[in-house]
Amino acid sequence: RAAELATKTGAESFVHVSAINADPESPSVYGSTKGDGERLVRAAFPQATIVRPSLVFGLEDQLTNRFAGMARLPVLPVLAPRTRFQPVYVRDLGLAIARAALDPDRHGGQTYEIGGPDVMTMRQLNATIAQAAGQSPEILELPD
């Protein structure tokens, strides 16, 4: 609906924030609905820029803070410990979105998958968050 309204009002640019690996054919409901959303945005605003961020972190995000809270436990259970992520800092993502919106000639019609500079496993992510929170729990890897 937002893309339709942007077209109707004559907006010069539109940036849609989706998710990494969005695909209408994805076997996951999350991935397929994100892919469907992208398709609908492109239909309504063909020159939209689509941004697909990886896991986003920042001072007030719920995921990082939840993991930090769990790190207070003596044993920290970690599901899918070998799953890999490329977390992106929320300010870096915001800057990318702003640049795309302000330069539609360069970014219009493009799709960008955005991640941070470091690739880490779920285990490494939890260990890094625990350390930043001043905690050192024993990490218990649980099966996928």
N, C-alpha and C positions, 0 to 999 in steps of 0.2 A: 504494500500500500504506500509506503514511504517513497519508493522509486516511482510509482505512478504519479504521486503528488509532485515530486521533483520535476518530472517531465511536464506536467500540466502548468506548473508555475514558471517554467523556462529556466530552471537551474542549469548552470554551466557545468557543474560536476556533481557526482554522487559517489560516495564510498560506502560499500557494503562490507561489514565485518562478518566473516563467516567462520570457518574452522579448517584447520589443516586436514587434508585428505577428504574434504567434502566431495561427495559423489552420489548422484541420484541412484546409482546402481549398487551402492554400498550395502553389504549384508546387515550393517548395524542401523538401527532406527535413527540414531543421532547423525551419522554420516549421510544417510540418504535424505533426511529432512533438510540438512544444511545444503546438500547438493540441489534439492528441489528449490530451496530459497534462492540460491544463486541463479538458477535457470529463470525463475520468475522476475528477479531483479533485471537480468539482461534483457528479458522480453519487454519490460516496461521502460528501461533506461539503457539502451545498447552500449553507450559509452561509459557506463559505470565502471569504477575501479573496484575489484574484489580483493579484499585482504584476508588471507587465511593465516591467522596466528597460531603458533604452537601454544603450549601451556604458558599462560601469562602470569607473571608474579609482580608483586609490589607490596608496599607497606601494609595495606589494609585488605589484601586479598584473603579470601576464606580458606583456600587450599593450603597455602604456605603457613598461615597462622594455625590452622587445624593440626598440621604436621608438627609445628613447633610445640603446640600444647601436648600432643601425644609423646613428644620427646622427653617429657618430664617423667614418663614411666621408666622403671628400671629396665624393662625389655620392650623394644619397639617392634611390633609386627609389621612387616612390609610385604604387601601383596604384589605379585608380578615383579619381583626384584630386578629382573633383567630387561624389563621393558625400557626402551630408550626414549628420551625426550630431548628437546632443544629449547629450554625455557627462554622466553623473551621478557625483558623488563617492560613494565607498563608504559613508562615514559618514552622508551624507544619505539614502542608500537604506536603511541600517540603521535610521535613525530612523523612516523611513516604515513599515518592516516592524514595528518595535516598537509604533508608535502603532496600526497596524491590529490587531495581536494583542491589545493591551490594551483596545481599545474595539470589541468585536464588534457592539455594538448600532448603532454608527455605520457601521462599515466592512464588516461581514459581508455576503456576497453581492455585494460590489462588485468591479469590475476597474479597476485604475489603471495607466495607462501613465505611467512616470516617467522624466523626463529632467532634465538640469541646465538652468541659465539660458541657456547659450550654444549656438547652433547653429553648427556649423563643418563645413567640408569636410574630406575626408581630407588634402588638402594642408595646410590650416590646422592640423589636428590634429598632423600630423607637424612642421610648422614650430614650433608652440607647444611640443611636447615637446623638440625639438632645442634651442630657446632655453632652456628650463628646465634642460636638461642642460649648458648652456654651450657648445653646438656651433652652427656655422653652415654646414652643408653646402649645396652647390648642390642644389636639388630638381629631379629629373628626373621629369616627369609621364609615366606609362605609360598606354596605352589600357586602357579597361575590358576 
